[in-house]
């Protein structure tokens, strides 16, 4: 499985960056570039929506398995899969605990 390069979910990183930007006064300074910011937010928001639409499966896993998946120490083996999970195949995208997106190899 290929894993995301960061350990924090995208929404947490996005919220953190926006808070830093607002706290630094960036909002007032960049009003002249409002159209550029609107376009950037629109573009990245659309990319994020498209990623969410491509998720094939959502799973919730408990610790320590989630951390092992996140850092790449654990792989998922599908030979014991039942129900809908029998449909997992190469290139399927699985969202774990609503914050870690992995692609099946």
C-alpha distance (Angstrom), angle and dihedral (degrees) to the residues before:
residue distance angle dihedral
X1 . . .
X2 3.77 . .
X3 3.77 112.5 .
X4 3.75 133.7 -155.4
X5 3.80 112.0 -95.6
X6 3.80 94.7 -125.2
X7 3.76 132.8 62.8
X8 3.82 97.2 -143.9
X9 3.79 121.3 78.1
X10 3.80 114.8 -106.6
X11 3.79 93.7 -113.9
X12 3.82 91.0 56.2
X13 3.81 92.3 50.0
X14 3.79 91.3 46.7
X15 3.80 92.5 49.4
X16 3.80 91.6 47.3
X17 3.80 93.7 51.0
X18 3.80 92.5 46.6
X19 3.82 91.3 50.1
X20 3.80 91.8 49.8
X21 3.79 90.9 47.8
X22 3.81 93.4 50.4
X23 3.83 93.2 43.6
X24 3.80 91.1 51.3
X25 3.79 91.3 56.4
X26 3.76 91.7 -109.7
X27 3.77 91.8 135.7
X28 3.81 93.8 63.5
X29 3.79 94.2 40.4
X30 3.75 93.4 49.8
X31 3.78 99.6 47.0
X32 3.78 87.2 102.9
X33 3.80 86.7 60.3
X34 3.80 92.7 46.4
X35 3.79 94.0 126.4
X36 3.80 91.6 51.6
X37 3.81 90.9 50.5
X38 3.79 92.3 46.3
X39 3.79 90.2 51.9
X40 3.82 92.1 47.0
X41 3.81 93.0 49.7
X42 3.80 90.7 45.2
X43 3.81 92.4 49.2
X44 3.81 96.5 45.8
X45 3.79 91.9 41.5
X46 3.79 89.6 54.5
X47 3.81 90.8 49.1
X48 3.81 89.4 51.3
X49 3.82 91.5 49.0
X50 3.80 90.9 49.9
X51 3.80 91.2 51.3
X52 3.80 90.7 50.9
X53 3.82 90.5 50.4
X54 3.81 91.6 55.3
X55 3.81 95.8 56.7
X56 3.79 108.3 119.0
X57 3.81 100.5 -172.9
X58 3.80 138.9 14.2
X59 3.78 121.1 -153.1
X60 3.77 134.1 177.4
X61 3.79 115.7 -147.1
X62 3.78 128.0 -179.5
X63 3.77 129.4 -132.2
X64 2.95 135.7 -54.3
X65 3.81 88.1 28.1
X66 3.81 95.1 55.9
X67 3.81 92.9 54.6
X68 3.80 90.6 45.2
X69 3.81 89.9 53.5
X70 3.80 92.0 45.2
X71 3.80 95.2 53.0
X72 3.81 93.6 40.3
X73 3.81 98.2 -111.7
X74 3.79 94.0 117.6
X75 3.77 132.3 50.7
X76 3.76 127.0 -164.0
X77 3.76 118.6 -117.9
X78 3.77 115.7 -154.3
X79 3.79 102.4 -167.4
X80 3.81 91.3 100.1
X81 3.80 94.9 46.1
X82 3.79 117.5 133.6
X83 3.79 135.0 -170.4
X84 3.80 117.0 -1.7
X85 3.80 90.2 -5.4
X86 3.82 89.4 73.6
X87 3.82 84.9 75.4
X88 3.82 93.5 64.4
X89 3.78 108.7 117.2
X90 3.77 141.1 160.3
X91 3.84 111.5 -53.0
X92 3.83 92.9 21.5
X93 3.79 111.9 140.6
X94 3.80 116.0 -135.6
X95 3.80 122.5 -167.5
X96 3.80 111.1 -152.9
X97 3.81 119.7 -157.5
X98 3.83 90.4 -15.7
X99 3.81 92.1 -74.7
X100 3.83 113.9 60.9
X101 3.79 118.5 69.1
X102 3.81 118.1 -164.1
X103 3.78 131.3 176.7
X104 3.80 119.5 -140.9
X105 3.81 112.7 -122.4
